Amino acid sequence: MKSRPALLALLVFLAPAASPATTDDDLSRRVAIDGRLDDYAPDEWILDATTAPAELPNDSRWGGDADVRRVAATWDNDRLYLAVDAAARDATVMLLVAYGAGGVRRLEAAGPLRRAITCEGFAPNLLVVAAPGGRVDVARVDAGGALQTLSEGEIPRAWKASPTGAVALEVAIPWTLAPPADGRVRVLAVITGDTGSGAGDAAPDPTALLPANPAARATLDRHAAVAADADADGSPDLGVSPRAATTVLPPGGSRARTGVSLGLRLERRAFAPDLGEEVHFEIDADADGRVYVTCTVYSVSGRPVRTLYEDDARDLPAPAPSSLDVWNGRDRAGAIVPGGVYVVNVTWGEARGERSGSANASVAVVR
């Protein structure tokens, strides 16, 4: 019989979670534009491994050293704060922000910041480009299409890199420079390369798989719409959760080109590894043929805990659940993980090493 603390933890996990409210009159004392990301609250990460759709680590077409991990947004009366957590050892991180009329859909028109990128469904008014070495350029596109460079005094920005290749990009955009015309600010984070290159990863992910060739054109047709002024009264809404105020548009969609859709079902929502319990899961697909499946367990913060298998060949539809589709609650070192919520992620491709689609399910470890 489970202990009382374990049962309470399970009940808390199963109960609907309330969305915290972190936007406030003045966030400048809490959120510093310094390249450190520990001052953002969990509900300010609007795209990460736990959101729907999830932004997963290591899903870049250019490899794990060129990968968007998560995106944060929050605001106060004066400014919109945006942050990107990424791996970009030799890559460039680009933040595209759309808030009103004008903007540029084909980034070849972005002058010295030009890229082989086409945006569908939104036209960025503001381009933030952080290149290896720490230089961050910010430019605004006016209603006539002209590109205007903005100084750090106008839009504070920060770029911080670690020896491991992890990078952090932050900007604080005054509402006076970016008033949301329809109450929403549209945000897209991109991994790109030098001037004229395409994109290897984006958050949110586009509906079609990005090209592996850095020189090929990339089409980005999804973005995060943040309803910072949902009542459209001209003032940002305060006391709300940025995550709850964010919608990925267009909804749904899959990056798979082949029409294969992959689903994931867990047999239970919580289990106790200390009692020898495991969680089994099943992978479903709506097509025939061979695919290569990788399964990784992530912490709720997006940290990889353990890869259960990589590029396992599956002939779809699978005749029976695979014996590999089980997690015993242990990390890669064999230790039982701390209690909490974890995300089981499966990705698949039609060739080894390819990642064409993914599915997620969350499970609680009770200790």
C-alpha positions in Angstrom: 0.0 0.0 0.0 1.4 3.4 -0.9 2.3 5.9 1.8 0.1 8.9 2.6 2.7 11.3 1.1 2.9 9.3 -2.1 -0.9 9.3 -2.4 -1.1 13.0 -1.8 1.6 13.6 -4.5 -0.5 11.5 -6.9 -3.7 13.4 -6.2 -1.9 16.7 -6.7 -0.6 15.5 -10.0 -4.0 14.4 -11.2 -5.8 17.5 -10.1 -6.0 20.4 -12.7 -3.1 22.7 -12.4 -3.7 26.4 -11.9 -1.8 28.8 -14.1 0.4 31.1 -12.1 0.2 34.8 -12.9 3.6 36.5 -13.2 3.1 39.6 -15.3 3.1 42.7 -13.1 3.4 46.5 -13.1 7.2 46.5 -13.0 9.4 43.4 -13.7 12.7 45.3 -14.0 13.7 44.3 -10.4 13.2 40.6 -11.1 14.0 40.2 -14.8 17.5 41.5 -15.7 18.7 41.6 -19.3 22.0 40.0 -18.6 22.0 36.7 -20.4 21.0 34.7 -17.3 17.7 32.9 -17.6 17.1 31.8 -14.0 15.0 34.9 -13.4 12.1 33.6 -15.6 9.2 31.8 -13.8 8.1 28.4 -15.2 4.9 29.9 -16.6 6.9 32.4 -18.6 8.5 29.6 -20.7 5.9 29.7 -23.4 7.6 27.0 -25.6 9.5 24.1 -24.0 9.3 20.3 -23.6 6.1 20.5 -21.6 4.0 22.8 -23.8 1.7 21.6 -26.5 3.1 21.5 -29.1 6.4 20.7 -27.3 9.6 22.4 -28.2 12.0 19.5 -27.6 15.8 19.6 -27.2 17.9 17.9 -29.9 15.3 18.1 -32.6 17.3 20.4 -34.9 18.0 19.3 -38.5 21.5 20.7 -38.0 22.4 18.7 -34.9 22.4 19.2 -31.2 24.9 22.1 -31.4 22.4 24.2 -33.3 19.1 23.8 -31.5 16.4 25.9 -29.9 15.5 24.5 -26.5 12.8 26.9 -25.2 11.4 30.4 -25.5 10.2 32.7 -22.7 8.0 35.8 -22.8 6.7 38.1 -20.1 5.8 41.7 -19.7 5.0 44.7 -17.5 3.5 48.1 -18.1 6.6 49.3 -20.0 8.2 46.4 -21.7 7.9 43.0 -23.4 10.7 40.6 -22.2 11.7 37.8 -24.5 14.4 35.1 -24.0 15.7 32.1 -26.0 17.5 29.2 -24.5 19.5 27.4 -27.2 22.5 25.4 -28.2 24.4 27.4 -30.8 28.1 26.6 -30.8 28.7 27.9 -34.3 25.2 29.0 -35.2 23.2 32.2 -35.1 20.0 32.6 -33.0 17.3 34.8 -34.6 14.2 36.1 -32.9 11.4 37.3 -35.1 8.7 39.5 -33.6 5.5 40.7 -35.4 3.1 43.2 -33.7 1.5 45.3 -36.4 1.3 46.4 -40.0 4.2 46.2 -42.3 6.9 43.7 -41.7 8.8 41.4 -44.0 7.8 37.9 -45.0 10.8 37.0 -47.1 13.9 37.7 -45.1 16.0 38.3 -48.3 14.6 41.8 -47.9 16.2 42.3 -44.5 19.3 44.0 -45.8 22.5 43.0 -43.9 20.3 40.6 -41.7 19.0 38.8 -44.8 18.4 35.0 -44.6 17.0 32.4 -47.0 13.8 32.2 -44.9 10.2 32.8 -45.8 7.6 33.4 -43.1 4.0 32.3 -43.8 1.1 33.6 -41.7 2.9 36.5 -40.2 5.4 39.2 -41.2 8.1 40.1 -38.6 8.4 43.8 -37.7 11.4 43.3 -35.4 14.4 41.1 -36.1 16.9 40.2 -33.4 20.1 38.4 -34.7 22.6 37.0 -32.2 25.7 35.7 -34.0 28.6 33.6 -32.5 31.0 35.9 -30.7 28.3 37.8 -28.9 27.2 40.5 -31.3 23.4 41.1 -31.2 21.8 43.3 -33.9 18.2 44.5 -33.6 16.3 46.1 -36.5 12.8 47.2 -37.1 10.9 47.1 -40.4 8.5 50.0 -40.9 5.2 50.0 -42.7 7.0 50.9 -45.9 9.5 48.1 -45.7 12.5 50.1 -44.7 14.9 48.5 -42.2 16.0 50.6 -39.2 18.8 49.5 -36.9 17.9 50.1 -33.2 20.5 50.9 -30.6 21.0 49.0 -27.3 19.6 52.1 -25.5 16.4 51.7 -27.5 16.1 47.9 -27.0 18.4 46.4 -24.3 19.7 43.0 -25.3 22.1 40.4 -23.9 23.8 37.3 -25.3 25.7 34.8 -23.1 27.4 31.7 -24.2 28.9 28.8 -22.2 31.9 26.6 -23.1 29.4 23.7 -23.7 27.8 25.6 -26.5 24.6 26.6 -24.6 23.6 30.2 -25.3 21.0 32.6 -23.9 19.5 35.5 -25.8 17.4 38.2 -24.1 15.7 41.4 -25.2 13.5 44.0 -23.5 11.2 45.7 -26.1 9.4 48.9 -25.0 5.7 48.8 -25.8 6.1 52.2 -27.4 8.2 50.6 -30.1 6.0 47.5 -30.6 2.3 48.2 -29.8 0.3 45.0 -30.6 -2.2 46.0 -33.2 -4.6 43.2 -32.5 -3.7 42.6 -28.9 -1.2 39.9 -29.8 2.5 39.8 -30.3 3.7 37.0 -32.6 7.1 35.4 -31.8 9.3 32.9 -33.5 12.8 31.7 -32.5 15.1 30.4 -35.3 18.5 28.7 -35.5 20.2 30.0 -38.6 23.7 30.6 -40.0 25.6 33.3 -41.8 24.0 35.9 -44.0 21.9 34.3 -46.7 21.5 30.9 -44.9 18.3 29.0 -44.1 17.2 27.5 -40.8 17.9 24.3 -39.0 15.4 24.6 -36.2 12.5 26.8 -35.1 10.3 27.3 -32.1 7.5 26.6 -32.7 8.3 24.0 -35.2 7.0 24.5 -38.8 4.5 22.0 -40.2 7.0 20.6 -42.7 10.5 19.2 -42.0 13.2 21.9 -42.4 16.0 21.2 -44.9 19.2 19.6 -43.6 21.2 21.8 -46.1 22.1 25.1 -44.4 22.0 26.9 -47.8 18.4 25.7 -48.7 15.4 27.9 -48.3 13.4 27.4 -45.1 9.7 28.0 -44.9 8.4 28.9 -41.4 4.6 28.7 -41.2 3.9 28.6 -37.4 4.4 31.1 -34.7 3.5 31.7 -31.0 0.8 34.3 -30.7 1.0 35.9 -27.2 -2.2 37.7 -26.2 -0.5 40.4 -24.1 -3.5 42.7 -24.6 -6.4 40.3 -24.9 -9.1 43.0 -24.3 -7.4 45.3 -26.9 -7.6 48.4 -24.8 -4.2 49.6 -25.7 -2.6 48.6 -22.4 -0.8 45.2 -21.6 -2.9 42.8 -19.4 -1.2 42.3 -16.0 -1.7 39.5 -13.5 -1.9 36.9 -16.2 0.1 33.8 -17.1 2.2 34.2 -20.3 2.0 30.5 -21.0 -1.8 30.5 -20.6 -2.0 33.6 -22.9 0.0 31.9 -25.7 -1.4 30.0 -28.7 0.6 28.3 -31.4 -0.8 29.2 -34.9 -1.8 27.5 -37.0 -2.9 24.9 -34.5 -2.2 21.2 -35.0 0.0 20.2 -37.9 2.9 17.8 -38.1 6.4 18.2 -39.5 6.1 14.9 -41.3 6.1 15.1 -45.1 4.9 11.6 -45.6 1.5 11.8 -43.8 2.5 9.4 -41.1 1.1 10.3 -37.7 2.6 8.9 -34.6 0.9 8.7 -31.2 1.9 7.7 -27.7 -0.2 6.1 -24.9 1.0 5.5 -21.4 -0.6 2.7 -19.3 -0.6 4.9 -16.2 -0.1 8.5 -15.2 2.0 7.9 -12.1 4.2 5.1 -10.7 6.6 4.4 -7.8 10.0 3.1 -9.0 11.0 2.5 -5.3 8.3 -0.2 -5.2 9.6 -1.8 -8.4 6.9 -0.3 -10.6 7.5 0.6 -14.2 5.5 2.5 -16.8 4.8 0.8 -20.1 3.7 2.7 -23.2 2.5 2.0 -26.7 3.3 3.7 -30.0 0.6 4.0 -32.6 0.9 5.1 -36.2 -1.7 5.5 -39.0 0.4 4.3 -41.9 2.3 1.2 -43.1 6.1 0.9 -43.6 9.3 1.0 -41.7 10.3 4.0 -39.5 13.2 4.5 -37.0 12.0 5.5 -33.6 14.0 7.2 -30.7 12.6 7.5 -27.2 14.0 9.9 -24.6 12.7 10.8 -21.1 13.0 14.5 -20.2 12.6 16.4 -16.9 9.8 19.0 -16.8 12.5 21.6 -17.4 13.5 20.0 -20.7 16.7 18.3 -19.4 17.3 14.8 -21.0 17.2 12.2 -18.3 17.6 9.0 -20.2 17.4 7.8 -23.8 15.6 4.4 -23.7 16.5 3.6 -27.3 17.7 5.3 -30.5 16.7 4.7 -34.1 15.0 1.4 -33.3 13.5 0.0 -36.6 9.7 -0.4 -36.4 7.5 -1.9 -39.1 4.2 -0.1 -38.9 1.6 -0.8 -37.9 3.3 -2.6 -35.0 1.7 -6.0 -34.4 2.3 -5.8 -30.6 3.8 -3.5 -28.0 7.6 -3.6 -28.1 9.5 -4.9 -25.0 11.6 -1.7 -25.3 8.7 0.6 -24.6 9.1 0.7 -20.8 10.7 3.1 -18.3 11.7 1.9 -14.8 12.1 5.5 -13.4 15.9 5.4 -13.6 18.3 7.9 -15.2 21.2 7.0 -17.5 23.4 6.2 -14.5 20.9 3.7 -13.2 19.7 5.9 -10.2 16.0 6.3 -9.5 15.1 9.9 -10.5 13.6 12.4 -7.9 9.9 12.5 -7.6 8.1 14.8 -10.0 6.7 15.0 -13.5 8.6 13.7 -16.5 7.9 13.8 -20.3 8.3 10.6 -22.4 9.1 11.7 -26.0 9.2 9.6 -29.1 10.5 10.9 -32.4 10.6 9.0 -35.7 12.1 9.3 -39.2 12.1 7.3 -42.4 15.9 7.0 -42.2 18.3 6.6 -39.3 19.1 9.9 -37.7 16.1 11.7 -39.3 13.5 13.3 -37.0 10.3 13.8 -39.0 7.7 13.7 -36.3 7.2 13.3 -32.5 4.8 12.6 -29.7 4.8 13.2 -26.0 3.2 12.0 -22.8 3.7 13.0 -19.2 4.0 10.7 -16.2 4.6 11.4 -12.5 7.3 9.6 -10.5 6.0 9.1 -6.9 8.7 8.7 -4.1 
